[in-house]
Amino acid sequence: MTRWLLADEAVADLNRLTEFLLQSAPEAAVGTVDLILNALHILGDHPLVGRPLPQGLRELVISRGRTGYLALYRYDDTADVVLVLALRHQRESDYH
């Protein structure tokens, strides 16, 4: 099984998304964080599931109703490790 890790930037993104949800929709915050983490666990079994991007990056779409989240990651097949680089809501214009 492939290991997956969160880069510091991805941890900061997850904290930022959680804080936003706690302020705007506290009832959805815990469920959304669980949804994101469960989706990232899928990368352990299927590291190439995300759509390919330039420079060896991949992007995992994490659906939540009519919208969702995106996880930017890189898979190192030699080390068999997924490094999640960034997370964002689909309505955000870019990764932070």
Secondary structure, DSSP 8 states (H G I E B T S, - for coil): --EEEE-HHHHHHHHHHHHHHHHH-HHHHHHHHHHHHHHHHHHHH-TT-SEE-GGGEEEEEEEETTEEEEEEEEEETTTTEEEEEEEEETTSSS--
